[in-house]
């Protein structure tokens, strides 16, 4: 997924009214973006686990919603595009195998490089200007 597409999704979601995640349910990153402004919380969950905050890791990972709706726990990263939203009051899941080989991850990280040839850093925050 191109960086511009990711930014458009994140920007559109930040303009929408936030809907809280349901405690105890597992959500795809893409589902959380649709619910509201969870980008920073997803980044924090990935950083606690020393996982990169690339667009793939951010959007294709599964996160557990806790009693504090702003605190998410990273569960696993699905293959690119394989995180499935299973609907209201149901846990989201990975389609097929969740884990990726190191070679696959390196290839996907290379695809996530920004326009200047630099990979996104853990501190990078997606932004959108209007």
MIDRENSE-809433 format. One line per 10 residues: their letters; for each residue y negated, z, x negated of N, C-alpha, C, O. Coordinates in Angstrom, 2 decimals. Example, Ala and Ser with C-alpha at 12.3 -4.5 7.8 and 13.67 -1.06 7.14 Angstrom:
2
as = 5.69:7.80:-13.19:4.50:7.80:-12.30:3.30:7.80:-13.20:3.32:8.46:-14.24 | 2.25:7.08:-12.85:1.06:7.14:-13.67:-0.03:7.87:-12.90:-1.14:8.04:-13.41
END
This chain:
130
xxxxxxxxxx = 1.16:0.00:-0.85:0.00:0.00:0.00:-1.23:0.00:-0.90:-1.30:0.77:-1.86 | -2.18:-0.85:-0.59:-3.36:-0.97:-1.42:-4.26:0.24:-1.26:-4.29:0.89:-0.21 | -4.99:0.54:-2.32:-5.90:1.68:-2.31:-6.91:1.54:-1.19:-7.24:2.53:-0.53 | -7.42:0.33:-0.94:-8.41:0.15:0.12:-7.83:0.48:1.49:-8.53:1.01:2.34 | -6.55:0.17:1.70:-5.90:0.50:2.97:-5.77:2.00:3.12:-6.02:2.55:4.20 | -5.37:2.68:2.04:-5.25:4.14:2.06:-6.59:4.77:2.39:-6.67:5.67:3.22 | -7.64:4.29:1.75:-8.96:4.85:1.99:-9.40:4.63:3.42:-10.04:5.50:4.02 | -9.08:3.48:3.98:-9.44:3.20:5.37:-8.72:4.14:6.32:-9.31:4.64:7.28 | -7.43:4.39:6.06:-6.65:5.30:6.90:-7.22:6.71:6.81:-7.44:7.36:7.83 | -7.47:7.17:5.59:-8.00:8.52:5.40:-9.38:8.65:6.01:-9.70:9.68:6.61
xxxxxxxxxx = -10.21:7.64:5.87:-11.56:7.68:6.43:-11.54:7.71:7.94:-12.30:8.47:8.55 | -10.71:6.89:8.55:-10.62:6.86:10.01:-10.12:8.20:10.54:-10.60:8.69:11.56 | -9.17:8.78:9.85:-8.62:10.06:10.29:-9.65:11.17:10.18:-9.67:12.07:11.02 | -10.49:11.13:9.17:-11.46:12.20:9.01:-12.54:12.16:10.09:-13.20:13.17:10.34 | -12.72:11.01:10.73:-13.69:10.88:11.81:-13.10:11.35:13.14:-13.85:11.63:14.07 | -11.81:11.44:13.24:-11.16:11.84:14.48:-11.17:13.35:14.63:-11.36:14.08:13.66 | -10.96:13.81:15.86:-10.86:15.24:16.12:-9.53:15.72:15.55:-8.48:15.13:15.80 | -9.58:16.80:14.79:-8.37:17.31:14.15:-7.47:17.98:15.19:-7.93:18.72:16.06 | -6.17:17.71:15.07:-5.16:18.35:15.89:-4.31:19.18:14.94:-3.84:18.66:13.92 | -4.11:20.43:15.25:-3.36:21.30:14.35:-1.90:20.90:14.28:-1.31:20.45:15.26
xxxxxxxxxx = -1.34:21.08:13.09:0.10:20.88:12.96:0.81:22.08:13.61:0.22:23.14:13.77 | 2.06:21.89:13.98:2.83:22.94:14.64:3.63:23.72:13.61:4.41:23.15:12.85 | 3.42:25.03:13.60:4.11:25.91:12.65:5.62:25.68:12.70:6.23:25.65:13.77 | 6.21:25.52:11.51:7.65:25.36:11.39:8.14:23.92:11.44:9.30:23.66:11.14 | 7.26:22.98:11.81:7.67:21.58:11.83:7.35:20.90:10.51:6.40:21.28:9.81 | 8.14:19.89:10.17:7.95:19.12:8.96:7.30:17.79:9.33:7.73:17.12:10.26 | 6.25:17.42:8.58:5.47:16.23:8.86:5.41:15.30:7.64:5.34:15.77:6.51 | 5.42:14.00:7.90:5.11:13.02:6.87:3.62:13.12:6.56:2.83:13.53:7.41 | 3.24:12.75:5.35:1.82:12.71:5.02:1.05:11.79:5.95:-0.07:12.10:6.35 | 1.65:10.66:6.31:0.98:9.73:7.22:0.75:10.36:8.59:-0.27:10.10:9.22
xxxxxxxxxx = 1.67:11.18:9.05:1.52:11.87:10.33:0.38:12.88:10.27:-0.39:13.02:11.22 | 0.28:13.59:9.14:-0.79:14.59:9.00:-2.15:13.93:8.94:-3.13:14.47:9.46 | -2.23:12.76:8.31:-3.50:12.03:8.25:-3.93:11.63:9.67:-5.11:11.69:10.00 | -2.97:11.23:10.50:-3.28:10.87:11.88:-3.73:12.09:12.69:-4.56:11.96:13.59 | -3.18:13.28:12.38:-3.52:14.50:13.10:-4.93:14.99:12.79:-5.61:15.52:13.67 | -5.35:14.83:11.57:-6.66:15.36:11.20:-6.89:15.31:9.71:-6.24:14.55:8.99 | -7.80:16.11:9.25:-8.21:16.09:7.85:-7.32:17.01:7.01:-7.73:18.12:6.66 | -6.11:16.57:6.71:-5.17:17.34:5.92:-5.06:16.85:4.47:-4.21:17.33:3.72 | -5.89:15.91:4.08:-5.77:15.32:2.75:-5.83:16.38:1.65:-4.97:16.40:0.78 | -6.82:17.24:1.69:-6.96:18.28:0.65:-5.75:19.21:0.67:-5.27:19.61:-0.39
xxxxxxxxxx = -5.25:19.57:1.84:-4.09:20.46:1.94:-2.83:19.80:1.38:-2.02:20.47:0.74 | -2.68:18.50:1.61:-1.53:17.78:1.04:-1.65:17.73:-0.48:-0.67:17.92:-1.19 | -2.86:17.46:-0.98:-3.07:17.45:-2.43:-2.74:18.80:-3.04:-2.09:18.88:-4.08 | -3.17:19.87:-2.39:-2.89:21.22:-2.90:-1.38:21.49:-2.92:-0.88:22.08:-3.88 | -0.67:21.07:-1.88:0.78:21.27:-1.82:1.47:20.54:-2.96:2.38:21.07:-3.59 | 1.04:19.30:-3.24:1.63:18.53:-4.34:1.30:19.16:-5.69:2.17:19.26:-6.56 | 0.07:19.60:-5.86:-0.34:20.19:-7.14:0.40:21.49:-7.42:0.72:21.77:-8.57 | 0.69:22.28:-6.39:1.46:23.52:-6.59:2.85:23.22:-7.14:3.44:24.05:-7.83 | 3.37:22.04:-6.84:4.70:21.64:-7.31:4.63:20.74:-8.54:5.66:20.21:-8.97 | 3.44:20.55:-9.12:3.21:19.69:-10.28:3.64:18.24:-10.01:4.22:17.58:-10.87
xxxxxxxxxx = 3.34:17.76:-8.81:3.63:16.39:-8.41:2.31:15.63:-8.38:1.29:16.19:-7.98 | 2.34:14.38:-8.79:1.11:13.59:-8.81:0.57:13.44:-7.39:1.32:13.55:-6.41 | -0.72:13.20:-7.28:-1.34:13.02:-5.98:-1.65:11.54:-5.73:-2.67:11.19:-5.15 | -0.75:10.68:-6.19:-0.89:9.24:-5.93:-0.80:9.01:-4.43:-0.32:9.87:-3.69 | -1.25:7.86:-3.98:-1.19:7.55:-2.55:0.26:7.60:-2.04:0.51:8.04:-0.92 | 1.20:7.14:-2.86:2.61:7.20:-2.46:3.06:8.64:-2.26:3.61:8.98:-1.21 | 2.83:9.49:-3.24:3.26:10.89:-3.13:2.53:11.59:-1.99:3.13:12.42:-1.30 | 1.28:11.28:-1.79:0.48:11.92:-0.74:1.00:11.54:0.65:1.20:12.41:1.49 | 1.21:10.27:0.90:1.52:9.78:2.25:3.00:9.72:2.57:3.38:9.84:3.74 | 3.86:9.53:1.57:5.30:9.38:1.82:6.08:10.66:1.56:7.30:10.62:1.44
xxxxxxxxxx = 5.40:11.78:1.48:6.08:13.06:1.30:6.18:13.79:2.63:5.43:13.52:3.57 | 7.14:14.71:2.69:7.31:15.58:3.84:6.71:16.95:3.51:6.92:17.47:2.42 | 5.97:17.51:4.47:5.30:18.80:4.29:5.67:19.71:5.45:5.74:19.28:6.60 | 5.91:20.98:5.14:6.19:21.99:6.16:4.88:22.63:6.57:4.11:23.09:5.73 | 4.63:22.67:7.88:3.44:23.33:8.41:3.74:24.82:8.53:4.76:25.20:9.10 | 2.86:25.66:8.00:3.06:27.10:8.01:2.19:27.76:9.08:1.44:27.08:9.78 | 2.29:29.06:9.19:1.50:29.80:10.17:0.00:29.59:9.94:-0.79:29.58:10.89 | -0.39:29.43:8.69:-1.77:29.08:8.34:-1.81:27.56:8.31:-1.38:26.95:7.33 | -2.32:26.93:9.36:-2.25:25.48:9.48:-2.90:24.72:8.34:-2.69:23.52:8.21 | -3.69:25.40:7.52:-4.30:24.76:6.36:-3.43:24.88:5.11:-3.81:24.38:4.05
xxxxxxxxxx = -2.28:25.53:5.22:-1.40:25.71:4.07:-0.10:24.97:4.33:0.69:25.36:5.19 | 0.10:23.91:3.58:1.31:23.09:3.72:2.22:23.33:2.53:1.76:23.65:1.43 | 3.51:23.19:2.75:4.50:23.31:1.68:5.17:21.95:1.52:5.72:21.40:2.48 | 5.13:21.41:0.29:5.79:20.14:0.00:7.29:20.35:0.08:7.81:21.32:-0.47 | 7.99:19.44:0.76:9.44:19.53:0.88:10.14:18.49:0.01:11.02:18.83:-0.78 | 9.74:17.21:0.14:10.35:16.14:-0.65:9.51:14.89:-0.48:8.70:14.78:0.44 | 9.72:13.94:-1.39:9.04:12.65:-1.30:10.08:11.60:-0.92:11.14:11.50:-1.53 | 9.75:10.84:0.10:10.62:9.75:0.57:10.36:8.50:-0.26:9.36:8.42:-0.98 | 11.24:7.55:-0.16:10.98:6.25:-0.75:9.74:5.67:-0.10:9.37:6.06:1.01 | 9.10:4.75:-0.79:7.86:4.14:-0.29:8.08:3.57:1.12:8.96:2.74:1.33
xxxxxxxxxx = 7.26:4.03:2.06:7.31:3.54:3.43:8.49:4.05:4.24:8.71:3.58:5.36 | 9.26:5.01:3.72:10.47:5.47:4.40:10.32:6.85:5.03:11.33:7.49:5.35 | 9.10:7.30:5.22:8.88:8.58:5.91:8.69:8.25:7.39:7.79:7.49:7.76 | 9.53:8.82:8.22:9.56:8.44:9.64:9.00:9.55:10.52:9.45:10.69:10.47 | 8.02:9.18:11.35:7.46:10.07:12.37:8.43:10.06:13.54:8.63:9.02:14.17 | 9.02:11.20:13.85:10.03:11.28:14.91:9.46:11.76:16.25:10.22:12.08:17.16 | 8.15:11.80:16.37:7.53:12.13:17.66:7.17:13.60:17.79:7.40:14.42:16.90 | 6.59:13.90:18.93:6.08:15.24:19.24:7.19:16.28:19.23:8.27:16.06:19.78 | 6.90:17.42:18.60:7.81:18.58:18.53:9.15:18.28:17.87:10.14:18.95:18.16 | 9.18:17.28:16.99:10.38:16.96:16.22:9.99:16.82:14.76:8.93:16.29:14.44
xxxxxxxxxx = 10.87:17.29:13.87:10.62:17.14:12.44:10.62:15.68:12.05:11.45:14.90:12.52 | 9.68:15.29:11.18:9.70:13.97:10.57:10.78:13.97:9.50:11.15:15.03:8.99 | 11.28:12.81:9.14:12.37:12.71:8.18:12.20:11.50:7.27:11.40:10.60:7.54 | 12.96:11.50:6.19:13.05:10.33:5.32:14.14:9.42:5.85:15.20:9.88:6.27 | 13.87:8.12:5.84:14.88:7.14:6.21:15.65:6.80:4.94:15.05:6.40:3.94 | 16.96:6.96:4.96:17.76:6.68:3.77:17.66:7.81:2.76:17.44:8.96:3.14 | 17.82:7.48:1.51:17.81:8.46:0.42:16.39:8.92:0.13:15.48:8.10:0.01 | 16.19:10.21:0.01:14.86:10.75:-0.23:14.45:10.64:-1.70:13.32:10.29:-2.01 | 15.37:10.94:-2.57:15.03:11.01:-3.98:14.95:9.63:-4.61:15.64:8.70:-4.20 | 14.10:9.51:-5.61:13.94:8.26:-6.34:14.27:8.49:-7.80:14.09:9.58:-8.34
xxxxxxxxxx = 14.76:7.44:-8.42:15.01:7.53:-9.86:13.67:7.54:-10.59:12.65:7.14:-10.03 | 13.69:7.99:-11.82:12.47:8.02:-12.63:11.89:6.62:-12.79:10.68:6.44:-12.77 | 12.76:5.61:-12.96:12.30:4.23:-13.10:11.58:3.76:-11.84:10.54:3.11:-11.93 | 12.13:4.07:-10.67:11.49:3.68:-9.41:10.12:4.35:-9.27:9.15:3.72:-8.84 | 10.06:5.62:-9.62:8.78:6.34:-9.51:7.75:5.74:-10.46:6.59:5.58:-10.09 | 8.16:5.40:-11.67:7.23:4.81:-12.63:6.73:3.45:-12.15:5.56:3.13:-12.32 | 7.62:2.66:-11.55:7.21:1.37:-11.01:6.20:1.54:-9.87:5.22:0.81:-9.80 | 6.45:2.49:-9.01:5.54:2.72:-7.89:4.21:3.28:-8.37:3.16:2.92:-7.82 | 4.23:4.15:-9.37:2.98:4.67:-9.91:2.16:3.54:-10.54:0.93:3.54:-10.46 | 2.85:2.59:-11.17:2.13:1.45:-11.75:1.47:0.62:-10.65:0.38:0.08:-10.85
xxxxxxxxxx = 2.11:0.52:-9.48:1.53:-0.20:-8.35:0.33:0.54:-7.76:-0.54:-0.08:-7.15 | 0.27:1.85:-7.95:-0.82:2.66:-7.40:-2.04:2.73:-8.31:-2.99:3.47:-8.02 | -2.03:1.96:-9.39:-3.18:1.99:-10.29:-4.41:1.49:-9.57:-4.35:0.58:-8.75 | -5.54:2.10:-9.90:-6.78:1.67:-9.25:-7.29:0.37:-9.86:-6.68:-0.16:-10.79 | -8.38:-0.13:-9.36:-8.91:-1.42:-9.78:-9.28:-1.48:-11.25:-9.37:-2.57:-11.82 | -9.49:-0.34:-11.87:-9.89:-0.30:-13.28:-8.72:-0.09:-14.21:-8.89:0.09:-15.42 | -7.51:-0.10:-13.65:-6.32:0.03:-14.47:-5.97:1.46:-14.83:-5.13:1.70:-15.70 | -6.60:2.43:-14.18:-6.31:3.83:-14.43:-5.53:4.38:-13.25:-5.89:4.12:-12.10 | -4.46:5.15:-13.53:-3.74:5.77:-12.44:-4.57:6.90:-11.88:-5.39:7.49:-12.57 | -4.32:7.19:-10.61:-5.05:8.29:-9.97:-4.64:9.59:-10.61:-3.46:9.81:-10.90
xxxxxxxxxx = -5.59:10.46:-10.83:-5.29:11.76:-11.42:-5.05:12.78:-10.32:-5.33:12.52:-9.15 | -4.54:13.92:-10.70:-4.29:14.96:-9.73:-5.55:15.45:-9.07:-5.49:15.94:-7.94 | -6.68:15.32:-9.73:-7.94:15.81:-9.18:-8.68:14.75:-8.38:-9.75:15.02:-7.84 | -8.12:13.55:-8.31:-8.82:12.47:-7.59:-8.80:12.76:-6.10:-7.76:13.11:-5.54 | -9.93:12.61:-5.47:-10.05:12.81:-4.04:-10.44:11.48:-3.42:-11.50:10.94:-3.75 | -9.61:10.93:-2.53:-9.97:9.67:-1.90:-11.27:9.83:-1.11:-11.45:10.80:-0.37 | -12.17:8.87:-1.26:-13.43:8.92:-0.54:-13.68:7.59:0.13:-13.13:6.55:-0.25 | -14.53:7.64:1.14:-14.88:6.42:1.84:-16.35:6.49:2.19:-16.83:7.51:2.69 | -17.07:5.41:1.92:-18.48:5.39:2.25:-18.68:4.44:3.42:-17.96:3.46:3.58 | -19.66:4.75:4.20:-19.96:3.93:5.37:-21.28:3.23:5.21:-21.71:2.49:6.09
END
